């Protein structure tokens, strides 16, 4: 084993400065004391984190330095996700543009029902993420924020802005998240649904909008079976859930618009679409306890 060397690089007054180089084993360091200081043969660490080189008898002249933790910091950036951009996945409602002063191509308008939601997907490094929504509403419509299906902030205030064409922003919500792709859901907590959402703004370490792939987990992972897939426009889609319950089923295009919907009972049912265009869609299946997503390809 080759030891690392600690050699003097400069001095100032009674202080001598050293560089520590890596030994033969990666990330492992061995200290050999320079010949100019042969009386120093031990390292001593005290409860303040100070590291000192001392003699065999732990006495004599002290030379001290501090060990400082170095963290891999990621740069924060801010993104805005509109309803027609990467990162926007779906809305339990429609994309509308009938009220002025919105940005982008329109705004997400959920149906007025408890539990209706808007889904996004983001990617980024581990760290703190701050979420802010631009919205409009004529009544107070609080909501929960869910990350990967887990509620991380409850009853976020979306108070009345006075008119549907008067837009405001929410107070920011900051949460600590792990690295990688993350699903983001804003879910209504009253029978009025959500306010109209113009965009979602996110600040976080290396945050980007993601392509909603995590929302479309494989059938084996979530237990949802949808067949045939791909299907012709005239085919009947069979849907089987891993639980016996009533579920709301929506076919959503990649712009987040609900193209068709139905309700199935007892965990199983079928769906026939009304002349959809060829392309890739997201099938959203919502029960009382869980939401399922699957990509569906329609080929005419």
Order of alpha helices (4+ residues) and beta strands (2+ residues): beta-beta-beta-beta-beta-beta-beta-beta-beta-beta-beta-beta-beta-beta-beta-beta-beta-beta-alpha-beta-beta-beta-beta-beta-beta-beta
